[in-house]
Amino acid sequence: MPGYWLMKSEPDEASIDHLAQAPQQTLPWTGVRNYQARNCMRDAMAVGDGVLFYHSSCPLPGVAGLARISGRPRPDTTQFDPRSPYFDAKSPPEAPRWLEIDVTLVRKTRLLPLAEMKAAPALAGMLLLRRGNRLSITPVTAAEWQAVLALLA
């Protein structure tokens, strides 16, 4: 049974349009620096899982498209690059702390704004909508996935 995820990205760094223009419409999901989000990548994500590609930290946050997990987790290369904002001097190559995973575009959608998601009763329990949740990767239930697809239809 496939899993479902919401993955947040700041659109000036990696937007749904960047994903659409990438080779094979695939990008490595880099820069995750939260252990709980990293553990989702390491322990729970599987090739073929569905992704709600969410634009965050922008004037109109919301789901901007659908994607899928298309690779296995591997060490995040940005942790070793001193020029990267995601550089981690305490993460040696022989024992990396952080992971990246490939995400491939399924389709760009209309923007489903956060406000519209908050107004949908079927999404009332969604982790994204819980007060204080700031994780960049959160699981989505099958019912929430279907509710988002219905809102996008």
JOGI-V257204 format. One record per helix or strand of 3 or more residues. SS is the DSSP state (hx for helix, st for strand). FROM is the first residue (numbers start at 1). TO is the last residue. Records with the same first field share a line. If there is no record, write none. Layout:
BEGIN
SS=FROM-TO / FROM-TO
END
This chain:
BEGIN
st=4-10 / 26-29 / 50-56 / 62-69 / 99-113 / 137-139
hx=16-21 / 23-25 / 35-43 / 77-80 / 93-95 / 114-118 / 121-123 / 127-129 / 142-152
END
